[in-house]
Structures are given as structure tokens and as C-alpha cells.
Amino acid sequence: MRADRLVSLVLLLRQRGRMTAETLARELEVSTRTVLRDIEALSAASVPVYAERGRHGGFALLPDFQTALTGLNHDEALALVVAGSRRGAQMFGLGSALASAILKVVDALPEGLRGTAAGAAQRLLIDPETDLLSRRVAAEEVSDAIVAEVRRAVFAGHKLRIHYAAVDQTPKWRTVDPIGLVTVREQGYLLAKRAGEDRTYRLSRVLAAEERDEPAQRPDTVDLDRAWQERNAQFRTGGDKVAVLVRVDPVRREHLVSTVLAVCAEEADTDGWLRLNVIFQDSRHAEWALWQHAMYAEVLAPQWMRTSLHNRAAAIAARYGPTS
């Protein structure tokens, strides 16, 4: 444990520069006395830690000090290497930066971990482009230049002007206050405010972007996960969304769920089937998706959906019925 703590102490000083013993103790969750003992141990091990006196003093490392990441165990090193295979960074225009960072991490690993982590990473595949049914993951293409401009505005806290192509609308310029970026199932989104109202923009529909000099009107801190959940709730309940209560054979559950916007409730029925309350994009999509499950699903409500599926089934039966 002490070896891990010493590495953490060195990494803190490398990342943040000068830090007081009290701040280090708070970050490492140990006593100030323990921090002072650790500083002495690092100095004895020829790690160039020095103390600066005075009101703004503290402990720091000599400039350009380099160290191997000797505190990493095998699984931690593997996790860092595998992180390079995630495609979220590509969505936000950070793919090349992530690749460069992973190379630096691997280079800094001790020799023993370097080979084993890289070899183990070859045995893992994260988010392949197709699933077992050969369905391609619908990754969206987003211009690196556009997403870089969006990202700069998000991080700088500046207003952002975007040329946005909403569905079935002529592209328009609009100025927004960016909140954060989210990636979900290979789709990137910008969470923002416009005229004080919450807005969510798909990055693939941003045709151009310009960071402005004016500060964005937004809180200093944000709980992005909570903000996304709130936008999700608004999306599910707004517009022409359709709620359907359906019984489905468990073997078809995943297929059904992959076609809906949300699963609001789920419970097992008495015969082993599952009863789900789901939300579809619209009535047309709901009818098409439910028709794919044939006898493996049964719509319980609304009644108009049951009638629509009945009429479709009757028409098919008539077409393929016995000829006269």
C-alpha cells in the first residue's frame, strides 16, 4: 500500500506542481505526519522532491523529472491500454490525442508490465463494428474541425454559434451556451442552453461551428449525468412518442428493447413471458417494430395498436390463404 501511495504522491506533484503537506494529506487520505514521512522516503530514494518555505510554500519536484509508472499492477496497466480502443474519443475529436497518450503510458510502464499488458490487450475486443447478426454499429461521422471548435467552447465556457440542420428543417444559425458533450451508442450530443432553455444537439447535424468570445451563461459546475437523464426524460415524454404495453417471449426481449427509446417498466408474467412498458419514436415505427416479433409478442395496449396489427395480420392471411 505504501508503494502505491508514494507513486500517487509523485503523480500528484507532477500534475499539479507545488502542493502543501495538508493538501497532499487530504488528497491521499492520510495524516500530515504520514505525508512528511513519505517525502523523506522519496528523497532517500533519489526522487528530487524539495520544500519551499513561506506562505505560498509547499513541496514540489524538480522540473522535467520523469518516472516510470511502477505503482501500476497488471490489471491497471491493461485498463489503460484497453482505454485506447474505446471510440468515444473519436466522437469528440480526441482520437489522435488518445492514441498518443496511450503510447506514452505504455512507454512509461516497467518492462515486465509493458509486454504483458500489450499482449493481454490483443485478447480483448471492445465495441466491434458489427454484432453476431452482422448488423453494423451506426457510428456517425463528425468533422474533426467542427467538433474541435465545439469542444473548445465547452471547455472555455464561451458562447457557441452553430449552423444546425434539425430534422425536416432548413439549417439555421443559432447561438447557444454549451454545457457539455455526451456520447451514447456511437452518437455524440452537445448539451446546451438557448435563451435560457435546455437544448440537445446531435453533433452529426452541426454543419459549422464558431466559438465566440462572450462567456456562456451557465453554472460553474454541472452534473452531466443528471443533466443527460433529465434530457432523456423530456425526450421520452415530448413530441409524438408512443407508449406501448407489450408481452414478449424472453428470447426476443433484447431484440425488442433495441428498437425502443426507453423501457419504463418491466415485470415477469405468470407464464414466463415478460411484460414491458416501452416508448417508441412514433406510431409508425412502433407498428413496424412490433410486427417483426410475430407470435413472439402481444400488444396489450393501446387498443388502436392491437387493431392495427390485427388488420395487418388479416391482410397477410387473406393474401396467402387457400385459392378458390
C-alpha positions in Angstrom: 0.0 0.0 0.0 2.8 2.4 0.8 4.4 1.9 -2.6 1.1 2.8 -4.3 0.8 5.9 -2.1 4.3 7.0 -2.9 3.6 6.8 -6.7 0.3 8.7 -6.2 2.2 11.4 -4.3 4.7 11.7 -7.1 2.0 11.8 -9.8 0.1 14.5 -7.8 3.2 16.7 -7.7 3.9 16.1 -11.4 0.3 17.0 -12.4 -0.4 19.9 -10.0 3.0 21.3 -9.2 3.7 22.7 -5.7 1.4 21.4 -3.0 1.3 21.8 0.8 1.6 18.8 3.1 -2.0 19.5 4.3 -3.3 19.3 0.7 -1.4 16.2 -0.1 -2.7 14.6 3.1 -6.3 15.4 2.1 -5.8 14.0 -1.4 -4.2 10.8 -0.2 -6.5 10.4 2.8 -3.6 10.1 5.3 -2.2 12.3 8.1 0.2 15.2 7.5 2.8 13.3 9.5 2.5 10.4 7.1 3.0 12.7 4.1 6.2 14.1 5.7 7.5 10.6 6.2 6.7 9.7 2.6 8.5 12.8 1.4 11.6 11.7 3.4 11.3 8.2 1.8 11.2 9.7 -1.7 14.2 11.9 -1.0 16.1 8.9 0.3 15.2 7.1 -3.0 16.7 9.9 -5.0 13.3 11.3 -6.1 14.0 15.1 -6.4 11.3 16.4 -4.0 12.2 19.8 -2.4 10.4 22.0 0.0 9.7 25.7 -0.5 9.3 27.9 2.6 6.9 30.8 3.1 3.2 31.4 3.0 2.9 30.0 -0.6 5.4 27.2 0.0 5.0 23.5 -0.2 6.6 20.5 -1.8 7.5 20.2 -5.5 9.5 18.1 -7.9 12.5 19.4 -9.9 11.4 20.5 -13.4 11.4 17.8 -16.1 11.5 15.0 -13.6 10.5 11.7 -15.3 9.4 8.5 -13.6 8.2 5.1 -14.6 4.7 4.1 -13.6 5.9 1.5 -11.2 2.8 1.7 -9.0 0.5 0.1 -11.6 -0.4 -3.5 -11.3 -1.2 -5.7 -14.3 -4.9 -5.0 -14.4 -4.4 -1.2 -14.0 -1.9 -1.2 -16.9 -4.2 -3.3 -19.0 -7.2 -1.0 -18.3 -5.1 2.0 -19.6 -4.1 0.2 -22.8 -7.7 -1.1 -23.4 -9.0 2.5 -23.0 -7.4 3.3 -26.3 -9.9 1.0 -28.1 -12.9 3.0 -27.0 -14.5 5.1 -29.7 -15.9 7.9 -27.6 -12.6 9.9 -28.0 -13.1 9.6 -31.8 -16.6 11.2 -31.5 -15.1 14.2 -29.6 -12.2 14.6 -32.0 -9.7 13.3 -29.5 -8.7 10.1 -31.2 -5.2 11.1 -32.1 -4.6 12.6 -28.7 -5.8 9.4 -27.0 -3.5 7.3 -29.2 -0.6 9.5 -28.4 -1.4 9.4 -24.7 -1.7 5.6 -24.7 1.7 5.3 -26.4 3.3 7.5 -23.7 1.6 5.4 -20.9 2.9 2.1 -22.4 6.4 3.6 -22.9 6.4 4.6 -19.2 5.4 1.2 -17.9 8.0 -1.1 -16.4 9.4 -3.6 -18.9 7.6 -6.5 -17.4 4.2 -4.9 -17.5 4.7 -3.4 -20.9 4.8 -6.7 -22.7 2.1 -8.5 -20.7 -0.4 -5.6 -20.9 0.1 -5.2 -24.6 -0.2 -8.9 -25.2 -3.3 -9.2 -23.0 -5.0 -6.2 -24.8 -4.8 -8.2 -28.0 -7.1 -10.7 -26.4 -9.9 -8.2 -25.8 -12.2 -6.6 -28.4 -14.3 -3.6 -27.3 -17.3 -2.4 -29.3 -16.7 -4.2 -32.7 -18.3 -2.6 -35.8 -20.8 -5.5 -36.2 -22.7 -7.8 -33.8 -23.3 -11.5 -34.1 -26.1 -10.9 -36.6 -23.7 -8.8 -38.8 -25.6 -5.6 -38.0 -23.2 -2.7 -38.3 -23.0 -0.3 -35.4 -24.4 3.0 -36.6 -21.4 5.2 -35.9 -21.9 8.8 -37.0 -19.3 10.8 -39.0 -18.5 14.1 -37.3 -16.0 16.6 -38.8 -12.9 16.9 -36.6 -12.7 20.7 -37.2 -16.3 21.2 -36.1 -16.1 19.0 -33.0 -12.8 20.7 -32.1 -14.5 24.1 -32.2 -17.4 22.8 -30.2 -15.1 21.2 -27.6 -13.1 24.4 -27.2 -16.2 26.4 -26.5 -17.4 23.8 -24.0 -14.1 23.8 -22.1 -13.5 27.6 -22.3 -17.1 28.4 -21.2 -17.7 30.6 -24.2 -20.8 31.0 -26.3 -21.0 28.9 -29.4 -22.6 29.7 -32.8 -23.6 26.6 -34.7 -25.2 26.0 -38.2 -27.6 23.2 -37.3 -29.7 21.0 -39.5 -32.7 19.9 -37.4 -34.8 17.0 -38.7 -37.1 18.1 -41.6 -36.0 21.7 -41.2 -33.8 24.2 -43.2 -30.4 24.5 -41.5 -30.2 27.7 -39.3 -27.5 29.5 -37.4 -28.1 29.7 -33.7 -26.1 30.9 -30.7 -26.1 28.6 -27.6 -24.5 28.3 -24.2 -22.6 25.0 -24.2 -22.9 22.8 -21.1 -21.1 19.5 -22.0 -20.6 16.7 -24.5 -22.1 13.2 -24.3 -21.6 10.1 -26.4 -24.2 7.3 -26.5 -24.1 4.3 -28.8 -21.7 5.9 -31.2 -23.7 9.1 -31.3 -22.4 12.4 -30.0 -24.5 15.2 -28.4 -24.0 18.7 -27.3 -25.9 19.7 -24.2 -26.6 23.4 -24.2 -28.9 26.2 -23.3 -30.5 28.6 -25.7 -32.3 31.7 -24.4 -32.3 30.0 -21.0 -34.0 26.8 -22.3 -32.4 23.3 -22.3 -31.4 22.2 -25.8 -29.7 19.0 -27.0 -28.0 19.0 -30.4 -26.7 15.9 -32.3 -23.1 16.6 -33.4 -23.5 14.9 -36.8 -26.1 17.6 -37.6 -23.8 20.5 -36.8 -22.7 21.8 -40.2 -20.4 24.5 -38.9 -19.4 25.9 -35.5 -17.8 29.1 -34.3 -16.6 29.7 -30.7 -17.5 33.3 -29.6 -15.5 35.5 -27.2 -18.5 36.1 -24.9 -18.8 34.0 -21.7 -21.5 31.4 -21.8 -24.5 31.8 -19.4 -24.1 28.6 -17.5 -23.4 27.3 -13.9 -19.8 27.0 -12.9 -20.3 23.3 -12.2 -22.5 20.7 -13.8 -23.7 17.1 -13.0 -23.6 15.9 -16.6 -25.0 12.5 -15.9 -28.1 14.1 -14.1 -28.5 16.6 -17.0 -28.5 13.8 -19.5 -31.1 11.9 -17.6 -33.3 15.0 -17.4 -33.0 15.5 -21.2 -33.8 11.8 -21.7 -37.0 12.1 -19.7 -38.0 15.2 -21.7 -37.3 13.4 -24.9 -39.3 10.3 -24.0 -42.4 12.3 -23.0 -42.4 15.0 -25.7 -43.5 15.1 -29.3 -45.3 12.2 -31.0 -43.8 9.4 -28.7 -45.9 6.3 -28.3 -46.2 4.2 -25.1 -47.0 0.5 -25.6 -47.7 -2.2 -23.0 -46.4 -5.5 -24.6 -45.9 -9.1 -23.6 -42.8 -10.7 -25.1 -41.1 -14.0 -25.2 -37.8 -13.7 -23.2 -35.8 -14.9 -26.1 -36.9 -11.8 -28.1 -36.5 -9.3 -25.3 -33.2 -7.8 -26.4 -34.3 -7.5 -30.0 -37.4 -5.6 -28.9 -35.5 -3.4 -26.5 -33.0 -2.5 -29.2 -35.9 -0.8 -31.2 -37.4 1.4 -28.4 -36.4 4.7 -27.0 -36.9 3.6 -23.4 -38.2 0.8 -21.2 -40.2 2.4 -18.4 -41.3 -0.7 -16.5 -40.7 -4.5 -16.8 -42.0 -7.5 -14.9 -42.3 -11.2 -15.3 -45.8 -12.5 -16.3 -47.3 -15.7 -14.9 -46.5 -17.8 -18.0 -42.8 -16.9 -18.0 -43.1 -14.1 -20.7 -42.1 -10.6 -19.9 -44.5 -7.6 -19.6 -42.8 -4.3 -20.7 -44.0 -0.7 -20.8 -41.9 0.8 -23.6 -41.7 4.1 -25.5 -41.4 4.2 -29.3 -40.3 7.2 -31.5 -43.8 7.3 -33.2 -46.8 5.1 -34.1 -45.4 4.1 -37.5 -42.1 2.9 -36.0 -43.9 1.2 -33.1 -46.2 -0.8 -35.5 -43.2 -1.8 -37.7 -41.0 -2.9 -34.8 -43.8 -4.9 -33.1 -44.8 -6.6 -36.3 -41.2 -8.1 -36.5 -41.9 -10.2 -33.5 -44.9 -12.0 -34.9 -46.2 -14.6 -32.5 -43.4 -13.9 -30.0 -45.0 -10.7 -28.8 -48.5 -9.5 -27.9 -49.5 -5.8 -27.6 -51.8 -5.3 -24.6 -52.3 -1.5 -25.0 -53.2 0.8 -26.6 -56.2 -0.7 -28.4 -55.6 1.1 -31.6 -52.2 -0.6 -31.9 -53.8 -4.0 -31.4 -56.4 -3.2 -34.1 -53.7 -2.0 -36.5 -51.7 -5.2 -36.0 -54.8 -7.3 -36.4 -55.7 -5.7 -39.6 -52.2 -6.2 -41.0 -52.3 -9.9 -40.0 -55.7 -10.3 -41.6 -54.5 -8.8 -44.8 -51.5 -11.1 -44.9 -53.7 -14.2 -44.1 -56.0 -13.2 -46.9 -53.2 -12.9 -49.4 -51.7 -16.2 -48.6 -55.0 -18.1 -47.9 -56.3 -21.0 -50.0 -57.0 -20.2 -53.6 -60.5 -20.9 -55.0 
